[in-house]
Amino acid sequence: MANIITVCIVGLIVILFLLSINKNSKRNYKNEIVSLGVLGTFIGIAIGLFHFNVTDIKTSMPLLLDGLKTAFVTSGVGIFFSIIISILKPIKSNKSETLNALELVVKDFNKNLTEQFGDNFKQLNESVRAMITWQNNYKTQIVKSEESLNSVLTQLKKVELMKENEQKNIEAIILNLKESSNDVKTSLKDTTDIVKEQMQLLLREANRKL
């Protein structure tokens, strides 16, 4: 929206400038050009401040800058073309009166701008400072978050390593149990064979005595 307003006001200023420097024109539109520039300034600043939200500086800042861009572009173009008109086609009064009139217009413009928007510019400066402070705090929080994340990752790696070691220990225990079980089976088998042999010898001895 601010860009459309800027284009429209600058377009009107250019049209009035062309009409003013036309040889067949009996008047110039210098005052109207300056007035359009001032109007564009007020509209641009009003748009920027209307969308500005102190509690959401990051989102509001682009809209505020668009409004200020309209303000400064239109006022700059208006003053520029009014000066060109004064150089190319001075009014019938003497040159000193023309320069004095232009100087009065600029002074009135600066005075009105200071009176009307001085507080708003102060608020803008405070908001920019607040945004810088917020950015610094945000960077600090990011650094702390990264440190916390790295700490968590380190702890997770330690836990994972402990799990791996624990799993290796369990596998070693299972292997030892298997080996012990095999040894027990072998011992039981040997013992069983010995018992069988002894029983057979006893049975033979008993039969022989009978």
C-alpha positions in Angstrom: 0.0 0.0 0.0 2.8 2.4 0.9 4.4 1.8 -2.5 1.2 2.6 -4.4 0.8 5.8 -2.4 4.4 6.8 -3.2 3.9 6.2 -6.9 0.7 8.1 -7.0 2.0 11.2 -5.1 5.3 11.2 -7.1 3.3 10.9 -10.3 1.1 13.9 -9.4 4.2 15.9 -8.5 5.8 15.1 -11.9 2.6 16.1 -13.7 2.4 19.4 -11.9 6.1 20.0 -12.6 5.6 19.4 -16.3 2.7 21.8 -16.3 4.7 24.4 -14.4 7.6 24.4 -16.9 5.4 24.4 -19.9 6.0 27.6 -21.9 2.2 28.2 -22.4 1.5 27.9 -18.7 0.8 31.2 -17.0 1.4 29.9 -13.5 3.5 27.4 -11.7 2.4 24.8 -9.2 5.4 25.0 -6.8 3.3 25.4 -3.7 1.1 22.5 -4.7 4.1 20.3 -5.3 5.5 21.1 -1.9 2.1 20.5 -0.4 1.9 17.1 -2.0 5.4 16.3 -0.7 4.4 17.3 2.8 1.2 15.3 2.4 3.1 12.2 1.3 5.4 12.6 4.3 2.5 12.7 6.8 0.7 9.8 5.1 3.9 7.7 5.0 4.7 8.3 8.6 1.1 7.7 9.6 1.0 4.4 7.8 4.3 3.3 9.4 3.2 4.2 12.9 -0.3 2.7 12.4 1.2 -0.7 11.7 3.9 -0.4 14.3 3.6 -2.6 17.3 6.0 -2.1 20.2 5.4 -5.7 21.5 6.2 -7.2 18.1 9.1 -5.1 16.8 10.5 -7.7 14.5 7.3 -8.0 12.4 6.4 -4.3 12.6 9.8 -2.9 11.5 9.4 -3.7 7.7 6.0 -2.0 7.7 7.4 1.0 9.5 10.3 1.3 7.2 7.9 1.2 4.2 6.0 4.1 5.6 9.1 6.1 6.3 10.3 5.4 2.8 7.1 6.9 1.4 7.5 9.9 3.7 11.1 10.7 2.7 10.7 9.9 -1.0 7.6 12.1 -1.5 9.0 15.0 0.6 12.4 14.8 -1.2 10.8 14.7 -4.6 8.4 17.6 -3.8 11.2 19.8 -2.5 13.5 18.9 -5.4 11.0 19.7 -8.1 9.9 23.0 -6.4 13.5 24.1 -6.4 13.9 23.2 -10.0 10.8 25.2 -10.8 12.2 28.2 -8.9 15.4 27.9 -11.0 13.8 27.4 -14.4 10.7 29.5 -14.1 10.8 32.1 -11.2 7.6 33.9 -10.3 7.2 37.6 -11.2 8.4 38.8 -7.8 12.1 39.2 -7.4 14.5 36.3 -6.7 15.1 37.1 -3.1 11.3 36.9 -2.3 11.2 33.6 -4.1 14.1 32.2 -2.1 12.6 33.5 1.1 9.3 32.0 0.3 11.0 28.6 -0.4 12.9 28.9 2.8 9.8 29.6 4.8 8.1 26.6 3.3 11.0 24.3 4.3 11.2 25.8 7.8 7.4 25.3 8.2 7.8 21.8 7.0 10.6 21.0 9.4 8.7 22.7 12.3 5.5 20.8 11.6 7.4 17.6 11.2 9.3 18.1 14.5 6.1 19.1 16.4 3.9 16.4 15.0 6.2 13.5 15.0 9.0 14.3 17.4 7.5 12.0 20.1 6.9 9.3 17.5 10.5 9.4 16.3 11.7 9.2 19.9 9.5 6.1 20.4 10.9 4.7 17.2 14.5 5.1 18.5 13.5 3.5 21.8 11.9 0.6 19.9 15.0 0.1 17.7 17.1 0.1 20.9 14.7 -2.5 22.4 15.0 -4.6 19.3 18.8 -4.5 19.4 18.6 -5.5 23.1 16.2 -8.3 22.2 18.5 -9.6 19.4 21.4 -9.7 21.8 19.4 -11.6 24.4 18.1 -13.9 21.7 21.7 -14.6 20.6 22.6 -15.4 24.2 19.6 -17.7 24.5 20.6 -19.5 21.3 24.1 -20.0 22.6 22.8 -21.4 25.9 20.4 -23.6 24.0 23.2 -25.0 21.8 25.3 -25.6 24.9 22.4 -27.5 26.6 21.8 -29.5 23.5 25.5 -30.5 23.2 25.4 -31.5 26.9 22.3 -33.6 26.3 23.9 -35.2 23.2 27.1 -36.0 25.3 25.0 -37.6 28.0 23.1 -39.7 25.4 26.4 -40.8 23.9 27.6 -41.9 27.4 24.3 -43.8 28.0 24.6 -45.5 24.6 28.2 -46.4 25.4 27.2 -47.8 28.8 24.4 -49.8 27.1 26.9 -51.2 24.6 29.3 -52.2 27.4 26.4 -53.7 29.4 25.3 -55.7 26.4 28.9 -57.0 25.9 29.1 -58.0 29.5 25.7 -59.8 29.3 26.9 -61.6 26.1 30.1 -62.6 27.9 28.1 -63.9 30.9 25.8 -65.9 28.6 28.9 -67.4 26.8 30.5 -68.3 30.2 27.2 -69.9 31.3 27.1 -71.9 28.1 30.6 -73.1 28.6 29.9 -73.9 32.3 26.8 -75.8 31.2 28.8 -77.8 28.7 31.4 -78.6 31.4 28.7 -79.7 33.8 27.1 -81.9 31.1 30.5 -83.5 30.4 31.2 -84.0 34.1 27.7 -85.6 34.6 28.2 -87.9 31.7 31.6 -89.0 33.0 30.2 -89.5 36.5 27.2 -91.4 35.1 29.6 -93.7 33.1 31.7 -94.3 36.2 28.6 -95.2 38.3 27.4 -97.5 35.6 30.7 -99.3 35.5 30.8 -99.6 39.4 27.3 -101.0 39.4 28.1 -103.5 36.8 31.2 -104.6 38.8 29.1 -104.9 41.9 26.4 -106.9 40.1 29.1 -109.3 38.7 30.7 -109.7 42.1 27.3 -110.4 43.7 26.4 -113.0 41.1 29.7 -114.7 41.4 29.3 -115.1 45.2 25.9 -116.6 44.7 
